[in-house]
């Protein structure tokens, strides 16, 4: 790796360590019991909280479509969508996480409480951590990203397991989960700015982040959105649709991208 890029990689790693250390200087973040009090509690066709439950179907659609597409054998190589099999492996984990997010979120919204919330959040850590690892593979080092994939997934799952264990003892703490959720949202754009792309259409990743940001805004405006739409749809229901659109855009980027000309020439010269 170019020495200039080594320093930039150290910056990304140092930022994570700084965030991890800073976390211990922030007060514990307990789960707010009011979190489960969603605006739209209407049932339909025997399904409680109908809007918040069925709005998870797009996650299932994106996850299944992505996994079927990733099963193709012609995706890896200089003419494909992934230069290395390790990169496709991270994409498989991410799309599997999207699929299970749909299952877990629907299960949670059927009967919202801390027990079901565990199954809502756990698969989301798969998406956050595998996407982070895939961008390390693309922007910094395939070897480093591949080696970090499993530790990152374990770290993400541990953030939810530790919260759930703490809840059982009456002292749940979401600080670690907050780090898992939001650090990639900072680190990935930083890597986009600091390192050259291996693939085309990198701008599509920024659209993914745009959908995610919109989803967080809609989540915070659950009741105001329900009032604004005259009771038709709540902010949280739209939050699911916006987040699912982001995952769909991520899949679309995987499907549309190709190695840059610089990468193509580099691979061919090695051959």
Buried (B, 14 or more C-beta within 10 A) or exposed (E): EEEEBEEBBEEBBEBBEEBBEEBEEEEEBBBEEEEBEBBBEEEEEEBBBBBBBBBBBBBBBBBBBBBEBBEEEEBBBBEBBBBBEBBBBBBBBBBBBBBBBBBBBBBBBBEBEBEBBBBBBBBBBBBBBBBBBBBBBBBBBBEBBBBBBEEBBEBBBBBBBBBBEBBEEEEBBBBBBBBBBEBBBEBBBBBBEBBEBBBBBBEBBEBBBBBBEBBBBBBEBBBEBBEEEEEEBBBBBBBBBBBBBBBBBBBBBBBEBBBBEEBBEBBEEEE
